[in-house]
């Protein structure tokens, strides 16, 4: 795929309180009707289900959108909920769990109702087996007689579990360096996990290990289900040949209940020789890759949490990629840095799945990640040009991107598509901190007229500070080709001295986005602030001119945001008392706004709320 350009923390929801009485354009309205969710409480075990229904007072038969803790459709670690209200608890629950299930009427976004679900803790983790560098594959795999290689242990335990797919087993890998690649094909069911758990200092090292079949991982999960990879250092896997693709952790085919947790993946590399562009050949290497290559069966119920991915030489590819038929996933609490192409990518339209209907990552949650120093500046296949995103939804659908930090990347967050006829759609990007990007902080729309675009995406309550450090003219918020029906509201946009706040440079007869309730600022002052709309040759100077000329941002302000300390390293972008961002935001409803601000503090949904990622 050619790119354009530690812990687990899950916030739980208390009572939602009253919903604000305000329409999406900021005008007052009557209080929304009451929504009753039945049952109001439920207690179930892991991997069990409960059916919910919702009724809206005075509105019989109205449809609802279902959420879990403010996430459409839920998330694997919180529980998933279907469009018809069937909630399925997580398969593994280490210490018990309590979440809120919410229903929002599809035509009344400011109304909602909720129910509480308690999920009991999981039971024992099954039989234990052991691997150590001092062991022997002639041993029985016990603690006193460990096996010698990880692959031998996996093959032996898979054979045992195949006779009882609902049984669980854990392979404990002792400290030491293991120079091998490991293939896992376990197809468990119910709670029948095969877990590979590393002791501190357990290393899977790829030095000299061949890349099988032209594309392989040091860990490769082939059509696997109910598999956990926990706590490994994965390193030193390389290729110098085009079309030979090394991957740190590789998941492909179809399958469910896969967890990749707390691993450190680094120094995975492709050295492209004299190649100066991706058009000259396929030059790919990835830290973690998940490719849904089957249809209609997807890779689903996927958790990638708490990993560190760094010092990757990825060529045309990405640090962490979800591509093809991948559904109901979460990428949370990862640290991704110092790589030469895209940090996190959820993509579609590349022909990875055999049926175009299923060929896109969807229904996912990208949250709590820190992504920095992601740049193609020194990537030879990009001619040292800037174009790498910290977080990229490239043809993905219904993905929630929230509470991430992206800084010193080429682009902070991009919602777009590189494939003609394919759009990123239904994406919500909220409560993110984005600063010091080399180019735009947030970009939507395809990069050229002959690729895809961005449709029906919502960008709310983000804080952007001092992006486009190269002063390329891309600005803080960039809108490119084929952008339609998008929303950009409740954001703080604080530009550098260049003063370009919004750059929608593509001539269009229809508005690419609706902008309102934003706080804008630049040290250049009101007279030095510019907005580009539909035509790069005629920028608007000052917010009043932009409001009058486009009808956008009628409730927006231009003023100093009053951050706690924007000059600190890292900057403290919380709001001081008296900030004009306080109470500037509009209540857009639970689906758009979510439950928490960047810090996990509940958002106020009973009147106005603050602009930016923090609720004061």
C-alpha positions, 0 to 999 in steps of 0.5 A: 500500500502506498501512503500519501504522503502502557498500560490499558486505561478505559474510562467508565461512565457514570450518569449522563445527566440532562442533555443540553437544549440546543440545536446543532446551529446553536439556537435554543429548542425545547428539552429533548424527549426522554429515552428509556433503555430496557433493561436499565441494569444487567449483570453478565459473564465474559463473552455473554450477551444481553439484548437491549431495547430503547423507546423514545417518549412520544416518538414510537418506532424511532430508530436509535444509535447504540453506544458503549461509554460513548463509543458507537458500537462499543469496543472490544475491551468495553463490550460490543453492541450491534445496531439492534442493541445486542450487547456482547461482553469482552471475552477476557475481563481481568478484574470485572468491568462496569460500562454504560450502554447508551441509545441516541435517537437517530433523528434527535441527536441531543436526546439519549438514555442509558443502562448500566452493565456489570461484567464479572471477572474472567476465570482461570487462564487454563494450562501453563507451559514454559519456554526458556533458552536453556530448555529443550524441545525434547522436554514436556514444557513444564516449568521444570522442563521448559521447551527451547523454541517458541515455535515448537511450544506453539505447535505443541500447544496448538495440537493439544487445544485442537482437541478442546477448542474452548480450553485455554493455555498460556505459554510463558517465555523466559528472558533471553533472545529467541532468533526465529519467526513464529507462526500461530494458527490457533482457532479457539472459541468461547474463552479458549485463548492461546496466550504467549506471555513474555517475561521481562527481557524476552526478545524475538530477534529477526537477525538473519531470519528469512522473510517467508513468501515475500511477506512475513512477520516475526509473529505471524497469526494466520487465520487465527482466533483467540490469540494473545501476544503479550510483552515481547520485544520484537526487533531486527527484522530487515529486507534489502529487496523490493517485494520482500516485506518484513513485519514485526507482528503480522495478522492476516486472513480472518479471525476474532478475539486477537490481542496484541498487548504491551510489546516493544517493536523496533528496528523493522526495516526495508532498505530500498537501495536506489529507489526514489519512489514507490512507483519503482517497486514495492518497498514495505516494512511494518511494525504491526500489520493486520490485513483482512484478506478474506470475505465476508469473514473479517478479522474482528474483535481486535485489541492493539493496546499498550505497545511501543513502535519506534525506529522503523524504516517502513518505505512506502508503508506504515508503522501500524496498519489495519487494511482490508476486512478488519472490523470492530477493532481498537488501537489504544494507549500505544506509543509510536515515534521516530518512524519514517512513514505513517504512524497509525493507518486504518485503510480501505480500497486497496484490494486486500479483501477479495470483495470490495464491499468488505475491503475497508477497516471499519467500526473502530476506536483509535484512542489514547495513543501518543504519536510523534516524530513521524516524518518521511523527510529522510525516507528515500522512496519519498524523495525526502518530501514531507507527507507522513501522518501521525494518525491516518484514516484512509478509506476507513468507515465509522472510526472514532479517533479520540484523546490522542496526542500527535506532535512533530509529525508531518500531518497530525491527523488526516481523514481522506482516501487515496483510492478513486471512488472510496471515501473515509466516511462517518469518522469522528475525530474528537478531543485530540491534541495536535501540535508542531506538525511540519504541515497541517494539524488536521487534513481532510479530502483527497490529495489530488483530483483523481483519488478519493475523499472525505464524506460525513466526518465530524471533527470536534473539540480538538486543540491545534497549536502551532502546526505547519512549522515549515510554513508550507501554506497548508495551514492548521486545518486543510481541506483538499479534494472531494470533501462533502458533508463534514463538520468542524466545530468546537475546536481551538485553532491557534496558528503560528505567525503565518496566520493561516487557520483554515485552508480549503483551496479546492474550488467547489460549488458545495461547501466541503464542511460546516464550521462553527463554535471554534476559537481561532488565534494567531500571534500575527493578530486579527489583521494577520489571520487568514482563511482560504475558502474554495479559492487559494487566490482569494483568502479572507483576512480576519474572521469577520470577513470569513464569516460574512463571505462564507456563512461559516463560524457565526458563533466562533471567536478570534481571541487568545485561548489562554492555555495554562502554558503553551510554551512548556515542553510538552505544552499544557493546553488546559484552559485558564480561568477566563479563557474565551474557549469556556462555554464556547462549544455547542452540544452536538449530542452524545454520538459526536461529543462522546462522554469524556474530554482529553483527561477523562473528565466528563463532558457537560451535556447540559448546556454549552460546553468548552471548545478544545480538548479539555473541559475546564 
